[in-house]
Amino acid sequence: MRHHREHHRSERIGWLRAAVLGANDGIVSTASLLVGVAAAGTPRSQVLVAGIAGLVAGAMSMAAGEYVSVSSQSDTEDADLARERHELATQRASERAELAGIYVTRGVEPALAQQVADQLLAHVALGAHARDELGIYDLQRARPVQAALASAATFSAGAAMPLLIMLLAPTSLLAGVVTVTSLAFLAILGWLAARAGGARAGVGALRVTFWGALAMALTYAVGALFGAVV
């Protein structure tokens, strides 16, 4: 008998969130940094140095932040699973009743719920409690290293885009060209992320573009202000 393998978008949650966050932050923070520094009248070479420094620092910050936060989630999940494992070893009857009770609240007949609980406890006891009592699913388990690497890599890829544009743009139009192209990159990113997650692509594109435009506008204003003062 052949089994039909279904692919669900929820399988992408672990890496998609970190990837989108990293790429979005890479584009927004680096483009904003370049625009702000350029608005202050800084020479192109110094703008480039600031952008590269921002890329390296941002990638490391994203990786460290993701690793720490996702590790905390992973530690909590591991602690809950350890507790369930102990209770299954010392209070099996109570755990059986608890599992059956969960199925009853979901509409299963009490007698059938007891049978289901017995079958699951005999084969996948910890997995059943992890899924149905704790809401911990294997596809969505916290994976710190994966999240950290995805964030660092996608941040670097996102940050590289405005840096490349900066190298190609005329000095007199640097801030404007970086702003326009970066907003286009953000719109494409939002569109792709929404499509991958099964959401409305237009809304996703508009959302990231709006916040990116706001960030760049504010940093441009700060750079222009300090440049005028100096």
N, C-alpha and C positions, 0 to 999 in steps of 0.2 A: 504494500500500500504506500503510495507516494504522499508525502506531507507537503502541504502548501505553505511556503515561507512568506509571511507578510512583512513588509517593511513599514514601520511607523515613524512619523516625524519625531516622536518623543525619544527615539533612540539617538537623535542628534543633540539633545539638550546639553549633555555634558561638555562637548567641544564647541557647539555653536555659540553658546553664551560667551565663553571666554574669547573665541575668535572674533566675534562681532565687537565686543568691548575693546579688545586690543587694537583692532584695525581702526575703529572709530576714534579712540583716544589718540592713536598715533597720528592720524590725519589732523584732528582738531588741535591738539596741543602743539604739534610741530609747525603747522601752518600759522597758528596764532602767534607763536614765538617769532617766526620769521617776519610776519607782517608787523608785529609790534616793534621789533628791533629795526626793521627797515624804515618804519615811519619816523623813527628818531633820527634819521639821516646817517645811519651807520654804514660804513663802506661794505661792499658786497662780501669781501673776504671775511670780515668779522661776523656778518650775518650767517655765512656758511658755517663758521666755527660754532656759533651759538646753536645752529640747527643740528649739527652733528652731536654736540654735547647733549642737547635735548633728546635726541634719538637714543643714545646710549643710556642716559640716566632714566629715561622713561621706560625703556624696555626692561631694565633691571628692576625698576620700581614695580612695574606691572607683574613681572614674574614673582617677585618676592611677596607682593600683596596677595596675588592669587594663591600662591602656595600656602601662605599663613592662614588665609581665610578658609580655603577649602580643606586644609589640614584640620582646622578646628571643627568643621562639619564632619570630617571623616572620624575624628576622635570621638565625637558625640555618638555617631552611628555605631562605632566599635564598642563603646561603653554600653549602649542599649542592647546590642547583640550579645555581649558577654553576660549581661544580666538575664536575658532571656535564656541563654544556654544554661546558666546556673539554675534557673527556676524549672527548666525542663528536666534537669537531672534530679532535683530535690522535691519538686511539687508537681509531678506530671499530671495527677488527677485534676488539680486546680487549673493547670494550663489547658487540659483537654476541655474542661467546662467553659473556660474563658473563650477558647477558639470556637467552640460550638455556639456559644452565646453571640459571638460576632456574626456568624452566618444566619442565626435566627433574626437578628436585627435587620439583616439585609433581605429578609423575606423567605428564607429557607425553612421548611417544616422542621420542628424540633428533632424528630426521629432521624430525618435525613441529615440534618446538621451534625448530629452525633456521629453518624456513619462517615460523613466527610471528614470530620475532625479526627476520627480514628485512623482513616486511611492516610491522611496527611501526616499525622504524628508518627505513623509507622515508616514513612518513607522520606518526608522532607519537613521534619518537625520545626527546625529553626527557620527554614525558608518560609514556611507558612505563617509563623508568628511575625517574622520580619516584614512580610508583605501585608498581611491582613490586620495585624495589631499595631505595628509601628509605622507602616507606610513606607518602608524601605524597599525599593526595587533595585535589582541588580543593574539594570540598564541606566539607572539614574544615580548610582552610588558615587560618592565624592571621590575624585581621583586627583590629588594635589599635583603630582608631577605633570600629568597630562594638561591640566589647566594652566600651570605655570609656563610650560613650553609653548602651548598654543597662544597664550597672551603675549609672551615675549616675541615670538615669531611674527604674529600678526601686527603687533605694535610697530615692529621694525619695518614691516612691509608697508604699513600705512604711512609711517613717518618718512619713508624714502620717497614717496610720491611728491609731496610739496618741495622736498629738497632737490629732486631732479628738475622740477619745474623752475625752481629758483636759479639753477645753473643755466637754464636755457632762456630765461626771460630777460629782456632789456633792463638795464639798471633803472631807468626812469619809470618803468611800468612794473617793477618787481612786485610791489605790494598788491597791486590790482590783479595781475596775472595769477599770482599765487592764491589769492582769495577766490577768484572765479573758478579756477581749475580744481581747487580743493573742495569747493562746494559741489562741483560736478562729481568728484570722486565720492563724496559723502552721500549724494543722492543715489549713485549706483550701488554703493555699499548697503544703504538702507533698503533699496529695492531687492537686491540679492538675498539679504538676510530675511526679509519678510517672505520672499518666495520659498526659501529653504524651510522656514518655519510654518508655512501654510497660512500666513496672514496676508492682509491686504497690502500689496506692494506699494501703491501710491502713498498710503498713510505712513508706511515705514520710511520711505524716501523723504517725505516732507518732515517727519519728526527729526531725523538726524541732521537734515540740512538746516532746519531752523536753529537748533542749538549750536551747530557749527558756525553759522553766520553770526549769532549773538556773541560767541566767544571771540571770533576774529574782530568784530566791530569794537568790542571793549578793549582788546589788547592794542588795536590800532590807535584808539583814542588815547590810551595811556602812553604809548610810544610817541605819538605826535605831541602830547602835552610835555613830556619830559624833554623831548628833542627841542621844543620851542624854548623851554626854560633854560636848558644848557646853552 
